[in-house]
């Protein structure tokens, strides 16, 4: 149990900064993604401040093309954590590797959604500073349409 309310269902991914777990909120019975930074980042005062800043900044951004942050905290066993909407799909880097070149129409639609999300962030004076295919996630909505979700505001800057 993390944060007194999230049960771990499994691991989604792992990276240089930490890992992402699939969790279930015990009261809501709803699945989320939970980010746990590596211990060396979670214990460093500067990194802790950066993590909380990312959580606060990203949670203030409410847009269809930005991954929603719904909770964050500090668990006595696991340390810092951030809870996000659970996304089913692949990042843009993985999708390009799997499918190769996209059609012009699809490329323009992905670009339009990406720009919409970034415009919303910029309207809140947030600059992402790490926009790359690995931080752009492609999911399918309930109508079967492809939706862009911008991830990882870890090194973003508030103007």
Secondary structure, 3 states (H helix, E strand, C coil): CECCCEEEEEEEEECCCEEEEEEEECCCCEEEEEEEECHHHHHCHHHHHHHHHHHHHHHCCCCCCECCEEEEEEECCCEEEEEEECCCEEEHHHHHHHHCCCCHHHHHHHHHHHHHHHHHHHHCCEECCCCCHHHEEEEECCCCCEEEEECCCCCCEEC
